[in-house]
Amino acid sequence: MGSSFDFLAPILTPAALRSVQADGRPVITLFLVIFGLSIFGTLIWYVHFVTSKMYPKKKDPNAKPKILGFISR
C-alpha cells in the first residue's frame, strides 16, 4: 500500500508523503468526510429546490414595473 498515495506527491512534502504512506487512514477519512458533506449539501439543495416549487410566489397586479426586472425605481 506504499505507492497507493503517490497521486498526492505533487502537493505533499516528502516527510508528509512518508507519513501518509505509513498510515493512510487520516487521508481516507478526510476524503470520506468531504464526500459525505458534498452528498449532504446536495440533498439539502434538492429538498429546498423541490419544496420551493410547491409554494409559487403570487404576482401582485398593482406592482410597479422594475428596471431590468429586479431594480425598483
mmCIF file of the N, C-alpha and C atoms, coordinates in Angstrom:
data_MODEL
# 
_entry.id   MODEL 
# 
loop_
_atom_site.group_PDB 
_atom_site.id 
_atom_site.type_symbol 
_atom_site.label_atom_id 
_atom_site.label_alt_id 
_atom_site.label_comp_id 
_atom_site.label_asym_id 
_atom_site.label_entity_id 
_atom_site.label_seq_id 
_atom_site.pdbx_PDB_ins_code 
_atom_site.Cartn_x 
_atom_site.Cartn_y 
_atom_site.Cartn_z 
_atom_site.occupancy 
_atom_site.B_iso_or_equiv 
_atom_site.pdbx_formal_charge 
_atom_site.auth_seq_id 
_atom_site.auth_comp_id 
_atom_site.auth_asym_id 
_atom_site.auth_atom_id 
_atom_site.pdbx_PDB_model_num 
ATOM 1   N N  . MET A 1 1  ? 0.827   -1.187 0.000   1.00 0.00 ? 1  MET A N  1 
ATOM 2   C CA . MET A 1 1  ? 0.000   0.000  0.000   1.00 0.00 ? 1  MET A CA 1 
ATOM 3   C C  . MET A 1 1  ? 0.869   1.247  0.000   1.00 0.00 ? 1  MET A C  1 
ATOM 4   N N  . GLY A 1 2  ? 2.156   1.096  -0.111  1.00 0.00 ? 2  GLY A N  1 
ATOM 5   C CA . GLY A 1 2  ? 3.057   2.232  -0.050  1.00 0.00 ? 2  GLY A CA 1 
ATOM 6   C C  . GLY A 1 2  ? 2.907   3.182  -1.219  1.00 0.00 ? 2  GLY A C  1 
ATOM 7   N N  . SER A 1 3  ? 2.597   2.660  -2.401  1.00 0.00 ? 3  SER A N  1 
ATOM 8   C CA . SER A 1 3  ? 2.516   3.533  -3.571  1.00 0.00 ? 3  SER A CA 1 
ATOM 9   C C  . SER A 1 3  ? 1.082   3.946  -3.904  1.00 0.00 ? 3  SER A C  1 
ATOM 10  N N  . SER A 1 4  ? 0.143   3.622  -3.053  1.00 0.00 ? 4  SER A N  1 
ATOM 11  C CA . SER A 1 4  ? -1.244  3.949  -3.375  1.00 0.00 ? 4  SER A CA 1 
ATOM 12  C C  . SER A 1 4  ? -1.565  5.429  -3.192  1.00 0.00 ? 4  SER A C  1 
ATOM 13  N N  . PHE A 1 5  ? -0.718  6.160  -2.489  1.00 0.00 ? 5  PHE A N  1 
ATOM 14  C CA . PHE A 1 5  ? -0.952  7.590  -2.292  1.00 0.00 ? 5  PHE A CA 1 
ATOM 15  C C  . PHE A 1 5  ? 0.043   8.441  -3.079  1.00 0.00 ? 5  PHE A C  1 
ATOM 16  N N  . ASP A 1 6  ? 0.618   7.887  -4.146  1.00 0.00 ? 6  ASP A N  1 
ATOM 17  C CA . ASP A 1 6  ? 1.583   8.643  -4.944  1.00 0.00 ? 6  ASP A CA 1 
ATOM 18  C C  . ASP A 1 6  ? 0.941   9.812  -5.685  1.00 0.00 ? 6  ASP A C  1 
ATOM 19  N N  . PHE A 1 7  ? -0.370  9.787  -5.879  1.00 0.00 ? 7  PHE A N  1 
ATOM 20  C CA . PHE A 1 7  ? -1.027  10.909 -6.550  1.00 0.00 ? 7  PHE A CA 1 
ATOM 21  C C  . PHE A 1 7  ? -0.972  12.174 -5.703  1.00 0.00 ? 7  PHE A C  1 
ATOM 22  N N  . LEU A 1 8  ? -0.666  12.038 -4.403  1.00 0.00 ? 8  LEU A N  1 
ATOM 23  C CA . LEU A 1 8  ? -0.541  13.202 -3.522  1.00 0.00 ? 8  LEU A CA 1 
ATOM 24  C C  . LEU A 1 8  ? 0.872   13.779 -3.516  1.00 0.00 ? 8  LEU A C  1 
ATOM 25  N N  . ALA A 1 9  ? 1.806   13.130 -4.202  1.00 0.00 ? 9  ALA A N  1 
ATOM 26  C CA . ALA A 1 9  ? 3.205   13.566 -4.182  1.00 0.00 ? 9  ALA A CA 1 
ATOM 27  C C  . ALA A 1 9  ? 3.401   15.015 -4.632  1.00 0.00 ? 9  ALA A C  1 
ATOM 28  N N  . PRO A 1 10 ? 2.690   15.519 -5.638  1.00 0.00 ? 10 PRO A N  1 
ATOM 29  C CA . PRO A 1 10 ? 2.916   16.916 -6.040  1.00 0.00 ? 10 PRO A CA 1 
ATOM 30  C C  . PRO A 1 10 ? 2.494   17.945 -4.993  1.00 0.00 ? 10 PRO A C  1 
ATOM 31  N N  . ILE A 1 11 ? 1.603   17.588 -4.082  1.00 0.00 ? 11 ILE A N  1 
ATOM 32  C CA . ILE A 1 11 ? 1.123   18.586 -3.124  1.00 0.00 ? 11 ILE A CA 1 
ATOM 33  C C  . ILE A 1 11 ? 1.635   18.360 -1.710  1.00 0.00 ? 11 ILE A C  1 
ATOM 34  N N  . LEU A 1 12 ? 2.343   17.256 -1.469  1.00 0.00 ? 12 LEU A N  1 
ATOM 35  C CA . LEU A 1 12 ? 2.856   16.968 -0.132  1.00 0.00 ? 12 LEU A CA 1 
ATOM 36  C C  . LEU A 1 12 ? 4.374   17.039 -0.109  1.00 0.00 ? 12 LEU A C  1 
ATOM 37  N N  . THR A 1 13 ? 4.907   17.388 1.038   1.00 0.00 ? 13 THR A N  1 
ATOM 38  C CA . THR A 1 13 ? 6.358   17.331 1.217   1.00 0.00 ? 13 THR A CA 1 
ATOM 39  C C  . THR A 1 13 ? 6.756   15.864 1.331   1.00 0.00 ? 13 THR A C  1 
ATOM 40  N N  . PRO A 1 14 ? 8.037   15.544 1.117   1.00 0.00 ? 14 PRO A N  1 
ATOM 41  C CA . PRO A 1 14 ? 8.461   14.144 1.240   1.00 0.00 ? 14 PRO A CA 1 
ATOM 42  C C  . PRO A 1 14 ? 8.162   13.541 2.617   1.00 0.00 ? 14 PRO A C  1 
ATOM 43  N N  . ALA A 1 15 ? 8.336   14.324 3.677   1.00 0.00 ? 15 ALA A N  1 
ATOM 44  C CA . ALA A 1 15 ? 8.052   13.812 5.021   1.00 0.00 ? 15 ALA A CA 1 
ATOM 45  C C  . ALA A 1 15 ? 6.556   13.534 5.190   1.00 0.00 ? 15 ALA A C  1 
ATOM 46  N N  . ALA A 1 16 ? 5.716   14.420 4.678   1.00 0.00 ? 16 ALA A N  1 
ATOM 47  C CA . ALA A 1 16 ? 4.268   14.217 4.776   1.00 0.00 ? 16 ALA A CA 1 
ATOM 48  C C  . ALA A 1 16 ? 3.831   13.016 3.945   1.00 0.00 ? 16 ALA A C  1 
ATOM 49  N N  . LEU A 1 17 ? 4.445   12.830 2.787   1.00 0.00 ? 17 LEU A N  1 
ATOM 50  C CA . LEU A 1 17 ? 4.106   11.688 1.942   1.00 0.00 ? 17 LEU A CA 1 
ATOM 51  C C  . LEU A 1 17 ? 4.490   10.377 2.622   1.00 0.00 ? 17 LEU A C  1 
ATOM 52  N N  . ARG A 1 18 ? 5.655   10.344 3.274   1.00 0.00 ? 18 ARG A N  1 
ATOM 53  C CA . ARG A 1 18 ? 6.055   9.140  4.016   1.00 0.00 ? 18 ARG A CA 1 
ATOM 54  C C  . ARG A 1 18 ? 5.077   8.857  5.150   1.00 0.00 ? 18 ARG A C  1 
ATOM 55  N N  . SER A 1 19 ? 4.622   9.905  5.806   1.00 0.00 ? 19 SER A N  1 
ATOM 56  C CA . SER A 1 19 ? 3.663   9.743  6.900   1.00 0.00 ? 19 SER A CA 1 
ATOM 57  C C  . SER A 1 19 ? 2.338   9.182  6.392   1.00 0.00 ? 19 SER A C  1 
ATOM 58  N N  . VAL A 1 20 ? 1.881   9.687  5.260   1.00 0.00 ? 20 VAL A N  1 
ATOM 59  C CA . VAL A 1 20 ? 0.621   9.209  4.683   1.00 0.00 ? 20 VAL A CA 1 
ATOM 60  C C  . VAL A 1 20 ? 0.778   7.773  4.199   1.00 0.00 ? 20 VAL A C  1 
ATOM 61  N N  . GLN A 1 21 ? 1.932   7.449  3.631   1.00 0.00 ? 21 GLN A N  1 
ATOM 62  C CA . GLN A 1 21 ? 2.151   6.084  3.167   1.00 0.00 ? 21 GLN A CA 1 
ATOM 63  C C  . GLN A 1 21 ? 2.244   5.108  4.336   1.00 0.00 ? 21 GLN A C  1 
ATOM 64  N N  . ALA A 1 22 ? 2.725   5.563  5.485   1.00 0.00 ? 22 ALA A N  1 
ATOM 65  C CA . ALA A 1 22 ? 2.814   4.695  6.658   1.00 0.00 ? 22 ALA A CA 1 
ATOM 66  C C  . ALA A 1 22 ? 1.426   4.413  7.234   1.00 0.00 ? 22 ALA A C  1 
ATOM 67  N N  . ASP A 1 23 ? 0.576   5.414  7.296   1.00 0.00 ? 23 ASP A N  1 
ATOM 68  C CA . ASP A 1 23 ? -0.781  5.238  7.834   1.00 0.00 ? 23 ASP A CA 1 
ATOM 69  C C  . ASP A 1 23 ? -1.719  6.158  7.055   1.00 0.00 ? 23 ASP A C  1 
ATOM 70  N N  . GLY A 1 24 ? -2.477  5.596  6.136   1.00 0.00 ? 24 GLY A N  1 
ATOM 71  C CA . GLY A 1 24 ? -3.326  6.396  5.258   1.00 0.00 ? 24 GLY A CA 1 
ATOM 72  C C  . GLY A 1 24 ? -4.723  6.643  5.769   1.00 0.00 ? 24 GLY A C  1 
ATOM 73  N N  . ARG A 1 25 ? -5.027  6.184  6.978   1.00 0.00 ? 25 ARG A N  1 
ATOM 74  C CA . ARG A 1 25 ? -6.396  6.348  7.489   1.00 0.00 ? 25 ARG A CA 1 
ATOM 75  C C  . ARG A 1 25 ? -6.844  7.805  7.597   1.00 0.00 ? 25 ARG A C  1 
ATOM 76  N N  . PRO A 1 26 ? -5.991  8.742  8.035   1.00 0.00 ? 26 PRO A N  1 
ATOM 77  C CA . PRO A 1 26 ? -6.466  10.137 8.085   1.00 0.00 ? 26 PRO A CA 1 
ATOM 78  C C  . PRO A 1 26 ? -6.839  10.708 6.712   1.00 0.00 ? 26 PRO A C  1 
ATOM 79  N N  . VAL A 1 27 ? -6.080  10.342 5.688   1.00 0.00 ? 27 VAL A N  1 
ATOM 80  C CA . VAL A 1 27 ? -6.383  10.845 4.340   1.00 0.00 ? 27 VAL A CA 1 
ATOM 81  C C  . VAL A 1 27 ? -7.683  10.226 3.830   1.00 0.00 ? 27 VAL A C  1 
ATOM 82  N N  . ILE A 1 28 ? -7.851  8.937  4.063   1.00 0.00 ? 28 ILE A N  1 
ATOM 83  C CA . ILE A 1 28 ? -9.084  8.272  3.645   1.00 0.00 ? 28 ILE A CA 1 
ATOM 84  C C  . ILE A 1 28 ? -10.277 8.871  4.386   1.00 0.00 ? 28 ILE A C  1 
ATOM 85  N N  . THR A 1 29 ? -10.113 9.120  5.681   1.00 0.00 ? 29 THR A N  1 
ATOM 86  C CA . THR A 1 29 ? -11.181 9.735  6.467   1.00 0.00 ? 29 THR A CA 1 
ATOM 87  C C  . THR A 1 29 ? -11.513 11.125 5.933   1.00 0.00 ? 29 THR A C  1 
ATOM 88  N N  . LEU A 1 30 ? -10.491 11.898 5.587   1.00 0.00 ? 30 LEU A N  1 
ATOM 89  C CA . LEU A 1 30 ? -10.703 13.238 5.030   1.00 0.00 ? 30 LEU A CA 1 
ATOM 90  C C  . LEU A 1 30 ? -11.514 13.171 3.742   1.00 0.00 ? 30 LEU A C  1 
ATOM 91  N N  . PHE A 1 31 ? -11.146 12.273 2.836   1.00 0.00 ? 31 PHE A N  1 
ATOM 92  C CA . PHE A 1 31 ? -11.877 12.148 1.578   1.00 0.00 ? 31 PHE A CA 1 
ATOM 93  C C  . PHE A 1 31 ? -13.316 11.689 1.809   1.00 0.00 ? 31 PHE A C  1 
ATOM 94  N N  . LEU A 1 32 ? -13.522 10.774 2.749   1.00 0.00 ? 32 LEU A N  1 
ATOM 95  C CA . LEU A 1 32 ? -14.880 10.312 3.040   1.00 0.00 ? 32 LEU A CA 1 
ATOM 96  C C  . LEU A 1 32 ? -15.733 11.416 3.655   1.00 0.00 ? 32 LEU A C  1 
ATOM 97  N N  . VAL A 1 33 ? -15.140 12.239 4.511   1.00 0.00 ? 33 VAL A N  1 
ATOM 98  C CA . VAL A 1 33 ? -15.883 13.352 5.113   1.00 0.00 ? 33 VAL A CA 1 
ATOM 99  C C  . VAL A 1 33 ? -16.249 14.383 4.048   1.00 0.00 ? 33 VAL A C  1 
ATOM 100 N N  . ILE A 1 34 ? -15.312 14.712 3.175   1.00 0.00 ? 34 ILE A N  1 
ATOM 101 C CA . ILE A 1 34 ? -15.600 15.665 2.094   1.00 0.00 ? 34 ILE A CA 1 
ATOM 102 C C  . ILE A 1 34 ? -16.700 15.115 1.183   1.00 0.00 ? 34 ILE A C  1 
ATOM 103 N N  . PHE A 1 35 ? -16.619 13.838 0.849   1.00 0.00 ? 35 PHE A N  1 
ATOM 104 C CA . PHE A 1 35 ? -17.640 13.214 0.008   1.00 0.00 ? 35 PHE A CA 1 
ATOM 105 C C  . PHE A 1 35 ? -18.999 13.224 0.708   1.00 0.00 ? 35 PHE A C  1 
ATOM 106 N N  . GLY A 1 36 ? -19.020 12.881 1.982   1.00 0.00 ? 36 GLY A N  1 
ATOM 107 C CA . GLY A 1 36 ? -20.267 12.861 2.740   1.00 0.00 ? 36 GLY A CA 1 
ATOM 108 C C  . GLY A 1 36 ? -20.899 14.234 2.850   1.00 0.00 ? 36 GLY A C  1 
ATOM 109 N N  . LEU A 1 37 ? -20.080 15.255 3.106   1.00 0.00 ? 37 LEU A N  1 
ATOM 110 C CA . LEU A 1 37 ? -20.609 16.620 3.190   1.00 0.00 ? 37 LEU A CA 1 
ATOM 111 C C  . LEU A 1 37 ? -21.136 17.096 1.836   1.00 0.00 ? 37 LEU A C  1 
ATOM 112 N N  . SER A 1 38 ? -20.488 16.671 0.763   1.00 0.00 ? 38 SER A N  1 
ATOM 113 C CA . SER A 1 38 ? -20.975 17.027 -0.574  1.00 0.00 ? 38 SER A CA 1 
ATOM 114 C C  . SER A 1 38 ? -22.339 16.397 -0.844  1.00 0.00 ? 38 SER A C  1 
ATOM 115 N N  . ILE A 1 39 ? -22.487 15.142 -0.485  1.00 0.00 ? 39 ILE A N  1 
ATOM 116 C CA . ILE A 1 39 ? -23.775 14.462 -0.656  1.00 0.00 ? 39 ILE A CA 1 
ATOM 117 C C  . ILE A 1 39 ? -24.843 15.131 0.207   1.00 0.00 ? 39 ILE A C  1 
ATOM 118 N N  . PHE A 1 40 ? -24.488 15.462 1.446   1.00 0.00 ? 40 PHE A N  1 
ATOM 119 C CA . PHE A 1 40 ? -25.427 16.112 2.360   1.00 0.00 ? 40 PHE A CA 1 
ATOM 120 C C  . PHE A 1 40 ? -25.860 17.479 1.815   1.00 0.00 ? 40 PHE A C  1 
ATOM 121 N N  . GLY A 1 41 ? -24.907 18.263 1.304   1.00 0.00 ? 41 GLY A N  1 
ATOM 122 C CA . GLY A 1 41 ? -25.223 19.568 0.724   1.00 0.00 ? 41 GLY A CA 1 
ATOM 123 C C  . GLY A 1 41 ? -26.121 19.443 -0.494  1.00 0.00 ? 41 GLY A C  1 
ATOM 124 N N  . THR A 1 42 ? -25.862 18.433 -1.319  1.00 0.00 ? 42 THR A N  1 
ATOM 125 C CA . THR A 1 42 ? -26.703 18.201 -2.489  1.00 0.00 ? 42 THR A CA 1 
ATOM 126 C C  . THR A 1 42 ? -28.120 17.823 -2.070  1.00 0.00 ? 42 THR A C  1 
ATOM 127 N N  . LEU A 1 43 ? -28.242 17.005 -1.039  1.00 0.00 ? 43 LEU A N  1 
ATOM 128 C CA . LEU A 1 43 ? -29.558 16.624 -0.533  1.00 0.00 ? 43 LEU A CA 1 
ATOM 129 C C  . LEU A 1 43 ? -30.311 17.835 0.015   1.00 0.00 ? 43 LEU A C  1 
ATOM 130 N N  . ILE A 1 44 ? -29.624 18.695 0.750   1.00 0.00 ? 44 ILE A N  1 
ATOM 131 C CA . ILE A 1 44 ? -30.253 19.909 1.283   1.00 0.00 ? 44 ILE A CA 1 
ATOM 132 C C  . ILE A 1 44 ? -30.729 20.807 0.144   1.00 0.00 ? 44 ILE A C  1 
ATOM 133 N N  . TRP A 1 45 ? -29.877 20.989 -0.870  1.00 0.00 ? 45 TRP A N  1 
ATOM 134 C CA . TRP A 1 45 ? -30.265 21.818 -2.011  1.00 0.00 ? 45 TRP A CA 1 
ATOM 135 C C  . TRP A 1 45 ? -31.482 21.218 -2.720  1.00 0.00 ? 45 TRP A C  1 
ATOM 136 N N  . TYR A 1 46 ? -31.499 19.900 -2.893  1.00 0.00 ? 46 TYR A N  1 
ATOM 137 C CA . TYR A 1 46 ? -32.604 19.249 -3.587  1.00 0.00 ? 46 TYR A CA 1 
ATOM 138 C C  . TYR A 1 46 ? -33.917 19.431 -2.827  1.00 0.00 ? 46 TYR A C  1 
ATOM 139 N N  . VAL A 1 47 ? -33.886 19.257 -1.517  1.00 0.00 ? 47 VAL A N  1 
ATOM 140 C CA . VAL A 1 47 ? -35.096 19.447 -0.712  1.00 0.00 ? 47 VAL A CA 1 
ATOM 141 C C  . VAL A 1 47 ? -35.574 20.890 -0.828  1.00 0.00 ? 47 VAL A C  1 
ATOM 142 N N  . HIS A 1 48 ? -34.653 21.845 -0.780  1.00 0.00 ? 48 HIS A N  1 
ATOM 143 C CA . HIS A 1 48 ? -35.023 23.254 -0.934  1.00 0.00 ? 48 HIS A CA 1 
ATOM 144 C C  . HIS A 1 48 ? -35.636 23.499 -2.311  1.00 0.00 ? 48 HIS A C  1 
ATOM 145 N N  . PHE A 1 49 ? -35.023 22.938 -3.339  1.00 0.00 ? 49 PHE A N  1 
ATOM 146 C CA . PHE A 1 49 ? -35.492 23.135 -4.706  1.00 0.00 ? 49 PHE A CA 1 
ATOM 147 C C  . PHE A 1 49 ? -36.896 22.567 -4.891  1.00 0.00 ? 49 PHE A C  1 
ATOM 148 N N  . VAL A 1 50 ? -37.134 21.377 -4.387  1.00 0.00 ? 50 VAL A N  1 
ATOM 149 C CA . VAL A 1 50 ? -38.442 20.728 -4.558  1.00 0.00 ? 50 VAL A CA 1 
ATOM 150 C C  . VAL A 1 50 ? -39.508 21.434 -3.736  1.00 0.00 ? 50 VAL A C  1 
ATOM 151 N N  . THR A 1 51 ? -39.197 21.808 -2.505  1.00 0.00 ? 51 THR A N  1 
ATOM 152 C CA . THR A 1 51 ? -40.219 22.435 -1.665  1.00 0.00 ? 51 THR A CA 1 
ATOM 153 C C  . THR A 1 51 ? -40.503 23.870 -2.074  1.00 0.00 ? 51 THR A C  1 
ATOM 154 N N  . SER A 1 52 ? -39.574 24.550 -2.708  1.00 0.00 ? 52 SER A N  1 
ATOM 155 C CA . SER A 1 52 ? -39.858 25.919 -3.141  1.00 0.00 ? 52 SER A CA 1 
ATOM 156 C C  . SER A 1 52 ? -40.793 25.935 -4.348  1.00 0.00 ? 52 SER A C  1 
ATOM 157 N N  . LYS A 1 53 ? -40.872 24.847 -5.083  1.00 0.00 ? 53 LYS A N  1 
ATOM 158 C CA . LYS A 1 53 ? -41.810 24.762 -6.201  1.00 0.00 ? 53 LYS A CA 1 
ATOM 159 C C  . LYS A 1 53 ? -43.245 24.625 -5.708  1.00 0.00 ? 53 LYS A C  1 
ATOM 160 N N  . MET A 1 54 ? -43.426 24.087 -4.518  1.00 0.00 ? 54 MET A N  1 
ATOM 161 C CA . MET A 1 54 ? -44.769 23.842 -4.007  1.00 0.00 ? 54 MET A CA 1 
ATOM 162 C C  . MET A 1 54 ? -45.501 25.133 -3.672  1.00 0.00 ? 54 MET A C  1 
ATOM 163 N N  . TYR A 1 55 ? -44.782 26.172 -3.361  1.00 0.00 ? 55 TYR A N  1 
ATOM 164 C CA . TYR A 1 55 ? -45.384 27.437 -2.954  1.00 0.00 ? 55 TYR A CA 1 
ATOM 165 C C  . TYR A 1 55 ? -44.913 28.556 -3.881  1.00 0.00 ? 55 TYR A C  1 
ATOM 166 N N  . PRO A 1 56 ? -45.458 28.630 -5.087  1.00 0.00 ? 56 PRO A N  1 
ATOM 167 C CA . PRO A 1 56 ? -45.013 29.681 -6.006  1.00 0.00 ? 56 PRO A CA 1 
ATOM 168 C C  . PRO A 1 56 ? -45.437 31.057 -5.502  1.00 0.00 ? 56 PRO A C  1 
ATOM 169 N N  . LYS A 1 57 ? -44.638 32.048 -5.820  1.00 0.00 ? 57 LYS A N  1 
ATOM 170 C CA . LYS A 1 57 ? -44.929 33.417 -5.401  1.00 0.00 ? 57 LYS A CA 1 
ATOM 171 C C  . LYS A 1 57 ? -46.025 33.991 -6.299  1.00 0.00 ? 57 LYS A C  1 
ATOM 172 N N  . LYS A 1 58 ? -46.997 34.637 -5.676  1.00 0.00 ? 58 LYS A N  1 
ATOM 173 C CA . LYS A 1 58 ? -48.080 35.255 -6.433  1.00 0.00 ? 58 LYS A CA 1 
ATOM 174 C C  . LYS A 1 58 ? -47.629 36.623 -6.927  1.00 0.00 ? 58 LYS A C  1 
ATOM 175 N N  . LYS A 1 59 ? -48.001 36.924 -8.166  1.00 0.00 ? 59 LYS A N  1 
ATOM 176 C CA . LYS A 1 59 ? -47.648 38.220 -8.733  1.00 0.00 ? 59 LYS A CA 1 
ATOM 177 C C  . LYS A 1 59 ? -48.677 39.254 -8.316  1.00 0.00 ? 59 LYS A C  1 
ATOM 178 N N  . ASP A 1 60 ? -48.184 40.395 -7.877  1.00 0.00 ? 60 ASP A N  1 
ATOM 179 C CA . ASP A 1 60 ? -49.057 41.489 -7.456  1.00 0.00 ? 60 ASP A CA 1 
ATOM 180 C C  . ASP A 1 60 ? -49.480 42.271 -8.702  1.00 0.00 ? 60 ASP A C  1 
ATOM 181 N N  . PRO A 1 61 ? -50.775 42.351 -9.000  1.00 0.00 ? 61 PRO A N  1 
ATOM 182 C CA . PRO A 1 61 ? -51.208 43.067 -10.209 1.00 0.00 ? 61 PRO A CA 1 
ATOM 183 C C  . PRO A 1 61 ? -50.995 44.579 -10.100 1.00 0.00 ? 61 PRO A C  1 
ATOM 184 N N  . ASN A 1 62 ? -50.855 45.115 -8.890  1.00 0.00 ? 62 ASN A N  1 
ATOM 185 C CA . ASN A 1 62 ? -50.663 46.551 -8.705  1.00 0.00 ? 62 ASN A CA 1 
ATOM 186 C C  . ASN A 1 62 ? -49.193 46.945 -8.576  1.00 0.00 ? 62 ASN A C  1 
ATOM 187 N N  . ALA A 1 63 ? -48.301 46.023 -8.744  1.00 0.00 ? 63 ALA A N  1 
ATOM 188 C CA . ALA A 1 63 ? -46.878 46.316 -8.563  1.00 0.00 ? 63 ALA A CA 1 
ATOM 189 C C  . ALA A 1 63 ? -46.354 47.146 -9.732  1.00 0.00 ? 63 ALA A C  1 
ATOM 190 N N  . LYS A 1 64 ? -45.437 48.055 -9.411  1.00 0.00 ? 64 LYS A N  1 
ATOM 191 C CA . LYS A 1 64 ? -44.811 48.869 -10.446 1.00 0.00 ? 64 LYS A CA 1 
ATOM 192 C C  . LYS A 1 64 ? -43.800 48.017 -11.210 1.00 0.00 ? 64 LYS A C  1 
ATOM 193 N N  . PRO A 1 65 ? -43.661 48.277 -12.500 1.00 0.00 ? 65 PRO A N  1 
ATOM 194 C CA . PRO A 1 65 ? -42.636 47.539 -13.246 1.00 0.00 ? 65 PRO A CA 1 
ATOM 195 C C  . PRO A 1 65 ? -41.238 47.977 -12.787 1.00 0.00 ? 65 PRO A C  1 
ATOM 196 N N  . LYS A 1 66 ? -40.322 47.059 -12.806 1.00 0.00 ? 66 LYS A N  1 
ATOM 197 C CA . LYS A 1 66 ? -38.967 47.348 -12.338 1.00 0.00 ? 66 LYS A CA 1 
ATOM 198 C C  . LYS A 1 66 ? -38.013 47.428 -13.517 1.00 0.00 ? 66 LYS A C  1 
ATOM 199 N N  . ILE A 1 67 ? -36.937 48.163 -13.297 1.00 0.00 ? 67 ILE A N  1 
ATOM 200 C CA . ILE A 1 67 ? -35.905 48.287 -14.318 1.00 0.00 ? 67 ILE A CA 1 
ATOM 201 C C  . ILE A 1 67 ? -35.147 46.964 -14.376 1.00 0.00 ? 67 ILE A C  1 
ATOM 202 N N  . LEU A 1 68 ? -35.008 46.410 -15.557 1.00 0.00 ? 68 LEU A N  1 
ATOM 203 C CA . LEU A 1 68 ? -34.335 45.132 -15.783 1.00 0.00 ? 68 LEU A CA 1 
ATOM 204 C C  . LEU A 1 68 ? -34.983 43.983 -15.017 1.00 0.00 ? 68 LEU A C  1 
ATOM 205 N N  . GLY A 1 69 ? -36.173 44.165 -14.526 1.00 0.00 ? 69 GLY A N  1 
ATOM 206 C CA . GLY A 1 69 ? -36.894 43.102 -13.865 1.00 0.00 ? 69 GLY A CA 1 
ATOM 207 C C  . GLY A 1 69 ? -36.635 42.945 -12.386 1.00 0.00 ? 69 GLY A C  1 
ATOM 208 N N  . PHE A 1 70 ? -35.592 43.589 -11.848 1.00 0.00 ? 70 PHE A N  1 
ATOM 209 C CA . PHE A 1 70 ? -35.309 43.402 -10.426 1.00 0.00 ? 70 PHE A CA 1 
ATOM 210 C C  . PHE A 1 70 ? -34.895 44.671 -9.691  1.00 0.00 ? 70 PHE A C  1 
ATOM 211 N N  . ILE A 1 71 ? -34.651 45.768 -10.375 1.00 0.00 ? 71 ILE A N  1 
ATOM 212 C CA . ILE A 1 71 ? -34.249 47.024 -9.736  1.00 0.00 ? 71 ILE A CA 1 
ATOM 213 C C  . ILE A 1 71 ? -35.481 47.910 -9.594  1.00 0.00 ? 71 ILE A C  1 
ATOM 214 N N  . SER A 1 72 ? -35.821 48.270 -8.360  1.00 0.00 ? 72 SER A N  1 
ATOM 215 C CA . SER A 1 72 ? -37.008 49.113 -8.168  1.00 0.00 ? 72 SER A CA 1 
ATOM 216 C C  . SER A 1 72 ? -36.664 50.572 -8.437  1.00 0.00 ? 72 SER A C  1 
ATOM 217 N N  . ARG A 1 73 ? -37.681 51.329 -8.807  1.00 0.00 ? 73 ARG A N  1 
ATOM 218 C CA . ARG A 1 73 ? -37.449 52.739 -9.139  1.00 0.00 ? 73 ARG A CA 1 
ATOM 219 C C  . ARG A 1 73 ? -37.620 53.619 -7.956  1.00 0.00 ? 73 ARG A C  1 
# 
